[in-house]
Amino acid sequence: MKTLLVDDNQLSLDILHEICEASPFAEIVGEFTDPMEALDFVGKNPVDFALLDVEMPKMSGIDLGKKFRALYPKIVLIYVTGHEDAYIDAMRMKADFYVCKPFDREDILEAIDRAQLLSARQFKQTMIRTFGRFDVFVAATLIHFSNAKSKELLALCVDRRGSGVTMEEAIELLWPDTPYDEKAKRRYRKAIMMLHHTLNMHGIPDIFVSKRGQCYIRPEKILCDYYDYLKNPGEQPPEEYMFQYSWAEETLAYLSFSHARWDDLSTE
């Protein structure tokens, strides 16, 4: 993580620097005793994580953090404070964590570990909804697919949870009344091309892979309500699963059967 340290006390700043250097996650890109200089730096350089003192002259750490968030909404903010009132203010502005003074080495390393986990989760910005209408969101914004079949192909790959979908299988499901010939293969290749174009345009090209006559999703790159549901199989599945695609009825039937079977086992 690109890490910024801000503390008006040079000795405290030196201690934070020494501890951060011992962490494999923190890459110190700037350290400042003057919050105005820190703000100027962040205005010109990307930062993933800022470790801030709360009480500083010229500008408090709370106000500085707000300005950081205006520039980088995903920045992880962790405060160092010795006053309860300052802690409350930090939580009100949705800081990610705080460290109480006096702190020790392990306190700061724990804070860095927490920041790394938070930062890693934020990179997973693609959310896919399958219960109800299939839709894809990037940073909470709905993606528009100009080619309906490219969207359906992505849905099919999501349904398979990382398993490969062959060209022949995709054609059979997406164009059920079309013979498996060169014309059908051209349709498939166009859907692949348009899907790559859409994902590239929205900055998420790495969630989908196509090669050697098959394609698949990378589940570790996305958040998905279907995948979350499978972690809790005892829950009642929603009534609809990708209702706009007829091939999804098989998965819905499986989910309903699994839930019924779970109920039977739990009452035995």
C-alpha positions as CSV (number, residue, x, y, z in Angstrom):
1,M,0.0,0.0,0.0
2,K,1.2,3.5,-0.8
3,T,1.4,4.9,2.8
4,L,1.4,8.4,4.1
5,L,2.4,9.4,7.6
6,V,1.4,12.7,9.2
7,D,2.3,13.8,12.7
8,D,3.4,17.3,13.8
9,N,5.9,15.7,16.3
10,Q,9.0,14.7,14.5
11,L,10.0,12.1,17.1
12,S,6.6,10.4,16.8
13,L,6.9,10.5,13.0
14,D,10.3,8.9,13.1
15,I,8.9,6.1,15.3
16,L,6.0,5.5,12.9
17,H,8.4,5.5,10.0
18,E,10.6,2.8,11.7
19,I,7.6,0.6,12.5
20,C,6.0,0.9,9.0
21,E,9.3,0.0,7.4
22,A,9.1,-3.3,9.2
23,S,5.8,-4.2,7.6
24,P,5.7,-5.9,4.2
25,F,2.4,-4.1,3.4
26,A,3.4,-0.5,3.9
27,E,5.3,1.4,1.2
28,I,6.0,4.9,2.6
29,V,5.5,7.5,-0.1
30,G,5.5,10.5,2.1
31,E,5.8,11.7,5.7
32,F,5.0,15.2,7.0
33,T,4.9,17.2,10.1
34,D,2.9,19.9,8.3
35,P,-0.7,18.9,7.4
36,M,-0.8,21.5,4.6
37,E,2.2,20.0,2.9
38,A,0.7,16.5,3.3
39,L,-2.5,17.8,1.6
40,D,-0.5,19.3,-1.3
41,F,1.3,16.0,-1.7
42,V,-1.9,13.9,-1.8
43,G,-3.3,16.3,-4.4
44,K,-0.5,15.3,-6.7
45,N,0.2,11.6,-5.7
46,P,-2.1,8.6,-5.2
47,V,-2.2,7.2,-1.6
48,D,-3.8,4.0,-0.4
49,F,-3.4,4.4,3.3
50,A,-2.8,7.4,5.7
51,L,-1.8,7.1,9.3
52,L,-2.6,10.5,10.9
53,D,-2.2,12.2,14.2
54,V,-5.4,13.9,15.3
55,E,-4.2,17.1,17.0
56,M,-2.0,19.2,14.8
57,P,-1.6,22.9,14.2
58,K,-2.9,24.6,11.0
59,M,-5.3,21.7,10.4
60,S,-6.6,18.9,12.5
61,G,-6.1,15.3,11.4
62,I,-9.9,14.9,11.2
63,D,-10.2,17.8,8.7
64,L,-7.2,16.6,6.8
65,G,-8.7,13.1,6.5
66,K,-11.9,14.6,5.1
67,K,-9.9,16.4,2.4
68,F,-8.0,13.1,1.6
69,R,-11.4,11.3,1.3
70,A,-12.6,14.0,-1.1
71,L,-9.6,13.3,-3.3
72,Y,-9.5,9.5,-2.9
73,P,-12.8,8.1,-1.6
74,K,-11.2,4.6,-1.1
75,I,-8.3,5.8,1.0
76,V,-7.9,3.9,4.3
77,L,-7.6,6.3,7.2
78,I,-6.3,5.3,10.6
79,Y,-5.8,7.9,13.4
80,V,-3.4,8.0,16.3
81,T,-5.1,9.8,19.3
82,G,-4.8,10.1,23.0
83,H,-8.2,11.8,23.6
84,E,-11.6,10.2,23.7
85,D,-13.3,13.2,22.1
86,A,-10.9,13.0,19.2
87,Y,-11.7,9.3,18.8
88,I,-15.4,10.1,18.6
89,D,-14.8,12.7,15.9
90,A,-12.7,10.2,14.0
91,M,-15.5,7.6,14.1
92,R,-18.1,10.2,13.0
93,M,-16.2,10.9,9.8
94,K,-16.0,7.2,9.2
95,A,-12.4,6.6,9.9
96,D,-11.4,3.0,9.4
97,F,-9.6,2.5,12.7
98,Y,-7.7,4.3,15.5
99,V,-4.7,3.7,17.7
100,C,-4.6,5.0,21.3
101,K,-1.6,6.8,22.7
102,P,0.7,5.7,24.1
103,F,1.1,3.0,21.5
104,D,3.6,0.3,21.0
105,R,5.1,-1.4,17.9
106,E,2.4,-4.1,17.8
107,D,-0.4,-1.6,17.9
108,I,0.9,0.1,14.7
109,L,1.7,-3.2,13.0
110,E,-1.9,-4.4,13.7
111,A,-3.2,-1.1,12.3
112,I,-1.2,-1.6,9.1
113,D,-2.4,-5.2,8.8
114,R,-6.0,-4.0,9.1
115,A,-5.4,-1.3,6.5
116,Q,-4.0,-3.8,4.1
117,L,-7.1,-6.0,4.5
118,L,-9.4,-3.0,3.9
119,S,-7.4,-1.8,1.0
120,A,-7.4,-5.3,-0.7
121,R,-11.2,-5.5,-0.3
122,Q,-11.7,-2.2,-2.0
123,F,-9.9,-3.4,-5.1
124,K,-12.7,-6.0,-5.4
125,Q,-15.0,-3.4,-6.8
126,T,-17.1,-5.5,-9.1
127,M,-20.4,-6.6,-7.7
128,I,-22.7,-9.0,-9.6
129,R,-26.3,-9.5,-8.9
130,T,-27.9,-12.8,-9.9
131,F,-31.1,-13.0,-7.8
132,G,-33.7,-11.2,-9.8
133,R,-32.3,-9.6,-13.0
134,F,-28.7,-10.3,-13.8
135,D,-26.7,-7.1,-13.5
136,V,-23.1,-6.0,-13.0
137,F,-22.0,-3.0,-10.9
138,V,-18.6,-1.3,-10.8
139,A,-18.1,1.0,-7.8
140,A,-21.9,0.9,-7.3
141,T,-22.6,2.0,-10.9
142,L,-24.6,-0.2,-13.2
143,I,-22.8,-1.3,-16.3
144,H,-24.6,-1.0,-19.6
145,F,-23.9,-3.8,-22.1
146,S,-24.5,-2.7,-25.8
147,N,-24.5,-6.4,-26.8
148,A,-27.2,-8.5,-25.0
149,K,-25.5,-11.8,-25.8
150,S,-22.1,-10.6,-24.4
151,K,-24.0,-9.9,-21.1
152,E,-25.7,-13.3,-21.2
153,L,-22.3,-15.0,-21.8
154,L,-20.9,-13.3,-18.7
155,A,-24.0,-14.4,-16.8
156,L,-23.4,-18.0,-17.9
157,C,-19.8,-17.9,-16.8
158,V,-20.9,-16.5,-13.4
159,D,-23.3,-19.3,-13.1
160,R,-20.5,-21.8,-13.6
161,R,-18.4,-20.2,-10.8
162,G,-15.1,-20.3,-12.5
163,S,-15.5,-23.5,-14.5
164,G,-14.8,-23.2,-18.2
165,V,-17.7,-22.7,-20.7
166,T,-16.8,-24.1,-24.1
167,M,-17.7,-22.4,-27.3
168,E,-20.1,-25.3,-28.3
169,E,-21.9,-25.1,-24.9
170,A,-22.2,-21.4,-25.0
171,I,-23.7,-21.5,-28.5
172,E,-26.1,-24.3,-27.5
173,L,-27.4,-22.2,-24.5
174,L,-27.3,-18.7,-25.9
175,W,-28.5,-19.5,-29.4
176,P,-30.6,-22.7,-28.8
177,D,-32.1,-22.9,-32.3
178,T,-28.9,-22.3,-34.2
179,P,-26.8,-25.1,-35.6
180,Y,-23.2,-25.3,-34.5
181,D,-21.6,-23.9,-37.7
182,E,-19.3,-21.1,-38.7
183,K,-22.1,-18.5,-38.5
184,A,-22.8,-19.5,-34.9
185,K,-19.1,-19.4,-34.1
186,R,-18.9,-15.9,-35.5
187,R,-21.8,-14.9,-33.2
188,Y,-19.9,-16.3,-30.2
189,R,-16.7,-14.6,-31.1
190,K,-18.5,-11.3,-31.5
191,A,-20.0,-11.7,-28.0
192,I,-16.6,-12.4,-26.6
193,M,-15.1,-9.4,-28.3
194,M,-17.9,-7.1,-27.2
195,L,-17.7,-8.4,-23.6
196,H,-14.0,-7.7,-23.5
197,H,-14.6,-4.3,-24.8
198,T,-17.2,-3.5,-22.2
199,L,-15.1,-4.8,-19.3
200,N,-12.0,-2.9,-20.5
201,M,-14.1,0.3,-20.8
202,H,-15.1,0.0,-17.2
203,G,-11.6,-0.9,-15.9
204,I,-12.3,-4.5,-15.0
205,P,-10.7,-6.6,-17.8
206,D,-9.3,-9.2,-15.4
207,I,-12.6,-10.7,-14.2
208,F,-13.2,-12.6,-17.4
209,V,-10.9,-14.9,-19.4
210,S,-11.3,-16.3,-22.9
211,K,-8.9,-18.7,-24.6
212,R,-8.6,-21.9,-26.6
213,G,-12.3,-22.2,-27.4
214,Q,-13.6,-21.6,-23.8
215,C,-14.2,-18.8,-21.4
216,Y,-14.6,-18.4,-17.6
217,I,-15.0,-15.9,-14.8
218,R,-12.4,-15.4,-12.1
219,P,-14.6,-15.7,-8.9
220,E,-11.9,-14.2,-6.6
221,K,-12.1,-10.9,-8.5
222,I,-15.8,-10.3,-7.9
223,L,-18.5,-10.0,-5.2
224,C,-21.6,-12.0,-6.1
225,D,-24.9,-12.7,-4.2
226,Y,-25.1,-16.2,-5.6
227,Y,-21.6,-17.1,-4.3
228,D,-22.5,-15.6,-0.9
229,Y,-25.7,-17.6,-0.8
230,L,-23.8,-20.9,-1.4
231,K,-21.9,-20.3,1.8
232,N,-25.2,-20.4,3.7
233,P,-27.1,-23.3,2.0
234,G,-29.7,-23.5,4.8
235,E,-31.3,-20.2,3.9
236,Q,-34.3,-20.0,1.7
237,P,-33.2,-19.2,-1.8
238,P,-34.8,-16.1,-3.5
239,E,-37.7,-17.1,-5.8
240,E,-35.9,-15.8,-8.9
241,Y,-32.4,-16.5,-10.2
242,M,-31.4,-14.7,-13.4
243,F,-35.0,-14.8,-14.5
244,Q,-34.3,-13.4,-17.9
245,Y,-32.3,-16.5,-18.9
246,S,-34.1,-19.8,-19.5
247,W,-31.0,-21.9,-18.9
248,A,-30.8,-20.5,-15.4
249,E,-33.9,-22.4,-14.4
250,E,-31.7,-25.5,-13.9
251,T,-29.6,-23.7,-11.2
252,L,-32.8,-22.4,-9.5
253,A,-34.2,-25.9,-9.4
254,Y,-30.9,-27.1,-7.8
255,L,-31.0,-24.3,-5.2
256,S,-34.6,-25.1,-4.3
257,F,-33.9,-28.8,-4.0
258,S,-30.8,-28.2,-1.9
259,H,-32.8,-26.0,0.5
260,A,-35.6,-28.6,0.8
261,R,-33.0,-31.3,1.4
262,W,-31.3,-29.2,4.0
263,D,-34.7,-28.7,5.8
264,D,-35.3,-32.4,5.8
265,L,-31.9,-33.2,7.3
266,S,-32.2,-30.5,10.0
267,T,-35.5,-32.0,11.2
268,E,-34.4,-35.6,11.3
